[in-house]
Amino acid sequence: MMSRQSARKTNAPDFRRTVLGGLAALSVIGTAVPAAAQDNAETRIRKLEAEIRALQRKVFPGADGRYFEPEITGTPAQPTGVAAPSTTAVTDILARLDAMEGSLQRLTAMNEENGNELRELGTRLAALEVTSRANVQAATAGPTPAGTPAADANLAAMSGGASASAATIGSATPAARPPVPSPAPVAAPSAERLAAVQAIAKPQTDDPGDDEYSYGYRLWDAGFFPEAQQQLNLFVEKYPNHSRVTYGRNLLGRAYLDDGKPREAAPWFLRNYQADKQAARAPDSLLYLARAMIAIEDTERACIALAEFSDTYPAIAAGRLSGDYQNSLARVNCD
């Protein structure tokens, strides 16, 4: 009996130490598990927040190269006068998750709206292309030169459909070369006219290209417009890179216009203006394109050409060609 009591006294401290050690271990485990779970949740939330920021930078780029900050604010702000409730790690995580869900919903809605707008724009562009092609087909059925592409509708509008294939007025890209209009049939000249034309001498110098142009100019200056048209057509086709070609195309348009053929004149004025807008007779051709539109009583397109002339060549409009420009303005009512 005494030995059992003695054993109990001897083992009591060891037993207490064992129990206390087990409780301490359970305490450590009880705190370590939530901490590990919290760290894992925190890592996942940070990853989600990073993905949302990347999506926001894609959907909401700033005009100055900066980006909108994510709308993730964590714990919602409390109303004035109301004490903020005590928060824990769990409530903070839930609040942040709610904020991220709201941001994702807004981004998704904005992305869908942008997609719808892009689809609508594509539909409208396709409709415009169809309309432009129909207008070109209608124009080619008439007496005007064919070949105007859909992208050149604005330029064709300026020349009233009289222009052949050309780029939009104001574009830096040179115009595609239009087909040369076929000279209109000319009645057999009288003996007197033949003698008068033969009396105009053709220059003979060491520059045959300049001779061809000068002879066309002499015919035009003498009032022999059909003969001048044929001669200047020959010059621009035979010497397309001659220094006088800008003069030749412009004068060819003048020969048609002075002969009462504004629709035949318009393509040459337009072609000369677009070939090189800095050429010596490019301003003249643009101004005479407006006069050709006035001659066919197309006020709207005449005003477009006059506005282009004043915008592109303000110094010339106020200087060398001011008289012709003011005269053309006086003949139309441009709003």
Solvent accessible surface area in square Angstrom, and as a share of the most:
residue,aa,sasa,rsa
1,M,164,0.73
2,M,150,0.67
3,S,83,0.53
4,R,170,0.62
5,Q,84,0.37
6,S,61,0.39
7,A,47,0.36
8,R,176,0.64
9,K,157,0.66
10,T,92,0.54
11,N,87,0.45
12,A,36,0.28
13,P,48,0.30
14,D,68,0.35
15,F,139,0.58
16,R,139,0.51
17,R,151,0.55
18,T,98,0.57
19,V,65,0.37
20,L,116,0.58
21,G,41,0.39
22,G,35,0.34
23,L,103,0.51
24,A,59,0.46
25,A,50,0.39
26,L,117,0.58
27,S,67,0.44
28,V,97,0.56
29,I,101,0.51
30,G,43,0.41
31,T,93,0.54
32,A,52,0.40
33,V,93,0.54
34,P,77,0.48
35,A,50,0.39
36,A,64,0.50
37,A,62,0.48
38,Q,82,0.37
39,D,93,0.48
40,N,89,0.46
41,A,29,0.22
42,E,39,0.17
43,T,88,0.51
44,R,160,0.58
45,I,4,0.02
46,R,151,0.55
47,K,133,0.56
48,L,72,0.36
49,E,12,0.05
50,A,54,0.42
51,E,90,0.41
52,I,3,0.01
53,R,96,0.35
54,A,48,0.38
55,L,62,0.31
56,Q,8,0.04
57,R,111,0.41
58,K,165,0.70
59,V,21,0.12
60,F,52,0.22
61,P,81,0.51
62,G,23,0.22
63,A,120,0.93
64,D,110,0.57
65,G,55,0.53
66,R,178,0.65
67,Y,110,0.42
68,F,129,0.54
69,E,140,0.63
70,P,28,0.18
71,E,98,0.44
72,I,30,0.15
73,T,113,0.66
74,G,13,0.13
75,T,64,0.37
76,P,87,0.55
77,A,101,0.79
78,Q,73,0.32
79,P,89,0.56
80,T,143,0.83
81,G,84,0.81
82,V,88,0.51
83,A,91,0.70
84,A,73,0.57
85,P,83,0.52
86,S,110,0.71
87,T,78,0.45
88,T,82,0.48
89,A,38,0.30
90,V,99,0.57
91,T,64,0.37
92,D,46,0.24
93,I,25,0.13
94,L,100,0.50
95,A,17,0.13
96,R,39,0.14
97,L,59,0.29
98,D,93,0.48
99,A,22,0.17
100,M,5,0.02
101,E,101,0.45
102,G,20,0.19
103,S,2,0.01
104,L,75,0.37
105,Q,127,0.57
106,R,120,0.44
107,L,3,0.01
108,T,73,0.42
109,A,49,0.38
110,M,69,0.31
111,N,89,0.46
112,E,108,0.49
113,E,95,0.42
114,N,53,0.27
115,G,20,0.20
116,N,70,0.36
117,E,103,0.46
118,L,123,0.61
119,R,154,0.56
120,E,108,0.48
121,L,92,0.46
122,G,38,0.36
123,T,93,0.54
124,R,161,0.59
125,L,110,0.55
126,A,54,0.42
127,A,57,0.45
128,L,113,0.56
129,E,85,0.38
130,V,95,0.55
131,T,74,0.43
132,S,17,0.11
133,R,123,0.45
134,A,54,0.42
135,N,88,0.45
136,V,27,0.15
137,Q,126,0.56
138,A,72,0.56
139,A,34,0.27
140,T,51,0.30
141,A,92,0.72
142,G,37,0.36
143,P,131,0.83
144,T,20,0.12
145,P,30,0.19
146,A,49,0.38
147,G,46,0.44
148,T,11,0.06
149,P,60,0.38
150,A,28,0.22
151,A,88,0.68
152,D,15,0.08
153,A,41,0.32
154,N,83,0.43
155,L,1,0.00
156,A,19,0.15
157,A,35,0.27
158,M,5,0.02
159,S,0,0.00
160,G,20,0.19
161,G,18,0.17
162,A,0,0.00
163,S,3,0.02
164,A,2,0.02
165,S,22,0.14
166,A,8,0.06
167,A,21,0.16
168,T,44,0.25
169,I,14,0.07
170,G,53,0.51
171,S,36,0.23
172,A,108,0.84
173,T,90,0.52
174,P,91,0.57
175,A,21,0.17
176,A,59,0.45
177,R,143,0.52
178,P,10,0.06
179,P,78,0.49
180,V,49,0.28
181,P,21,0.13
182,S,96,0.62
183,P,64,0.40
184,A,34,0.26
185,P,137,0.86
186,V,76,0.44
187,A,86,0.66
188,A,97,0.75
189,P,60,0.38
190,S,61,0.39
191,A,77,0.60
192,E,130,0.58
193,R,77,0.28
194,L,85,0.42
195,A,60,0.47
196,A,41,0.32
197,V,22,0.13
198,Q,141,0.63
199,A,81,0.62
200,I,32,0.16
201,A,67,0.52
202,K,78,0.33
203,P,22,0.14
204,Q,154,0.68
205,T,82,0.48
206,D,143,0.74
207,D,54,0.28
208,P,80,0.50
209,G,0,0.00
210,D,35,0.18
211,D,8,0.04
212,E,20,0.09
213,Y,18,0.07
214,S,23,0.15
215,Y,37,0.14
216,G,0,0.00
217,Y,93,0.36
218,R,103,0.37
219,L,4,0.02
220,W,41,0.15
221,D,96,0.50
222,A,54,0.42
223,G,33,0.32
224,F,29,0.12
225,F,48,0.20
226,P,26,0.16
227,E,33,0.15
228,A,0,0.00
229,Q,4,0.02
230,Q,93,0.41
231,Q,20,0.09
232,L,0,0.00
233,N,13,0.07
234,L,84,0.42
235,F,0,0.00
236,V,1,0.01
237,E,69,0.31
238,K,122,0.52
239,Y,45,0.17
240,P,59,0.37
241,N,146,0.75
242,H,33,0.15
243,S,97,0.63
244,R,85,0.31
245,V,17,0.10
246,T,11,0.06
247,Y,54,0.21
248,G,0,0.00
249,R,23,0.09
250,N,9,0.04
251,L,11,0.06
252,L,0,0.00
253,G,0,0.00
254,R,53,0.19
255,A,0,0.00
256,Y,1,0.00
257,L,30,0.15
258,D,60,0.31
259,D,43,0.23
260,G,60,0.58
261,K,49,0.21
262,P,23,0.14
263,R,103,0.38
264,E,65,0.29
265,A,0,0.00
266,A,0,0.00
267,P,4,0.03
268,W,2,0.01
269,F,0,0.00
270,L,2,0.01
271,R,19,0.07
272,N,1,0.00
273,Y,0,0.00
274,Q,9,0.04
275,A,41,0.32
276,D,71,0.37
277,K,38,0.16
278,Q,154,0.69
279,A,18,0.14
280,A,50,0.38
281,R,68,0.25
282,A,0,0.00
283,P,4,0.03
284,D,11,0.06
285,S,0,0.00
286,L,0,0.00
287,L,0,0.00
288,Y,20,0.08
289,L,0,0.00
290,A,0,0.00
291,R,49,0.18
292,A,0,0.00
293,M,0,0.00
294,I,20,0.10
295,A,51,0.39
296,I,35,0.18
297,E,153,0.69
298,D,26,0.14
299,T,61,0.35
300,E,124,0.56
301,R,76,0.28
302,A,0,0.00
303,C,23,0.14
304,I,63,0.32
305,A,0,0.00
306,L,3,0.02
307,A,53,0.41
308,E,35,0.16
309,F,0,0.00
310,S,33,0.21
311,D,115,0.60
312,T,51,0.29
313,Y,19,0.07
314,P,84,0.53
315,A,82,0.63
316,I,45,0.23
317,A,9,0.07
318,A,84,0.65
319,G,39,0.38
320,R,130,0.47
321,L,13,0.06
322,S,36,0.23
323,G,52,0.50
324,D,49,0.26
325,Y,26,0.10
326,Q,103,0.46
327,N,76,0.39
328,S,0,0.00
329,L,59,0.29
330,A,87,0.68
331,R,121,0.44
332,V,22,0.13
333,N,122,0.62
334,C,50,0.30
335,D,181,0.94
